[in-house]
Amino acid sequence: SSGINAEYGGQCLEDSLDEMVQTQQITAAAKNQVLQQFDKAMSHSLAQRARNKVNFKGKIKVYRYCDHVWTFLMTNTEFRDSTEGFHADKVKIVACEGNKQEKS
């Protein structure tokens, strides 16, 4: 499955949870807990499965670096890997420093 579907799924999940909060089916705290679990599961899945290099180009609206974390807010962004590409109107990229793995 591609990142496009994961992002769409995340947005659909958030929209559904917002509706459930508005109709008082769940609390805002429960919504946040579900979204945190989704983010953890997506991060784990990407760490295990994502091995392709992706190039992207867009207009950076805002960037910041704080506590070893980069945050970029971008518009009109094109993503491309070796087989396909897609466009996003708005993108938020958060990048944290990782541990360098030694090559054997």
N, C-alpha and C positions, 0 to 999 in steps of 0.2 A: 504494500500500500504506500502511496506517495504522501509527502508532507502536505500536499494540497488537501487531501482528504482528512488528514489529522487536524489541520487548522479549521476546516469546515466543521468537522465533528466537535471540536472544542467550542466553536462559536454556537453551534446548535445546542450543545449541552448547557452553555451559559444562558442562552435565551430561554430554554426550557426551565432551568432553575429559577431565573428571574420571574417567570410567570408563576411558578409554584410558590415563590415567596409572596408575590402580589395577591395570590388567592389564599394565602395563609395555610398552604398544605405543608410547607416546611419553614423553618426559621432561616434568617440570614446567616446565622452561624453554621447551620447544616449545609447551606449552599456553599459557603466558603470552604468547609471541610471537604465536600465532594470535589470542588475545583482544585484544592491542594492535592488530593489523591490522584486526580486526573493528570495534573502537572508532573507529579512524581512518576506515575506510570509511563507517561510519554517520555520523560527524561531517561528513564531506565531503558525503555524500548529503543530510543535513538542511540543511546550509548552502546547497546548490544548489537544493533543492526545497521546503523548508518556508517558506511565506509566509503561512500562516494564523495568526490570533491564537487562542491557547488560554487559556481561563480555568481555574483550578483552585482548589479549596477543600478543606482537610483540617486535621488536628490536627498542629501542629509539635511534635515530640518533642525535637529537638536542632537548633540552628543555630549556625554559626560563620562568621567572616570572617577570613581570613588571607591575606596576600600578594595582595590584590585578587581573591580567590576566595571566593564564598559557597557554603556547603554546608548543605543542609536535609535532615533526616530526618523524614519525615512518615508518618502513618498515616491510614487511612480517608479516602483522598483521591479526590475526584471531579474528572475532567477533562472539559471541554466546549468544543467549537468551534462553528462556525456550523451544522454539520450533524449532529453526533453527540456522544456522551459515553461515558465508561467509568469504572469504579471500580477503584482499586488499594488493597489492604490495606496495603502498605508501599511507600514511594517514597523514593529518594535523588535529590535535585536538586543538581547542581553547576553553578554559573554563574560564568563568568569575564568580566572586563571586556572589551568589544570596542571596536574603533575606530569612532567615529561617522562615518557617511558623509554627505557634504554632498549636499543635495538640489539638483538642477539645474532 
